Each structure stands twice: as C-alpha cells, then as structure tokens.
Amino acid sequence: MEADRVGLELTALAGYKPDALADFYDRITNNQGKTGTWFTDLFGVTTKSSKRLREMEKTLRQFPAGCAQTASRVLRSSMRGNRRSW
C-alpha cells in the first residue's frame, strides 16, 4: 500500500527504525508474524492485515541497510541549514 510505504519512509527520515512500524502494526493487528503464502492466497484464507504486513516487510527489504541512521544525519544537517541532495 502506498500509505504504508510513505509511512515507512517518513519513519526512516525522522531517524527511527522503519521496521519498528511494521512490528507495531503486527502487534496491534495481532498477526503474530503471519503474512500468508501463495498457498493461503490461492485459497483466499490470508487476511487483509496479513497481506498488508507482507507488503510492509517487502518494502523494508528494498530499503538500504542503515537507512535510519543515514536519514537521521541528513535531517539534522538540513535543520542546521546545510542542505544535501538525496
């Protein structure tokens, strides 16, 4: 989902670990880490929240390693007036 992707990116830009957002979503939906498989999708038994969590995890795998630390440094320097391009 686009909103989840943007939320993950904003979480990283704020200097927080973006995977914490996916963990939080997992806890509030009581998924217990279940994301479903192609087999459960085939039979229509994967819940919407499980599919959403799977997409969040898929998006997180596309993030560069250590993105929370990098984003935090960029954000702090931009607040000081030192603009950097992405």
Secondary structure, DSSP 8 states (H G I E B T S, - for coil): -HHHHHHHHHHHHTTS-THHHHHHHHHHHT-TT----HHHHHTT-S-HHHHHHHHHHHHHHHS-TTHHHHHHHHHHHHHTT-----
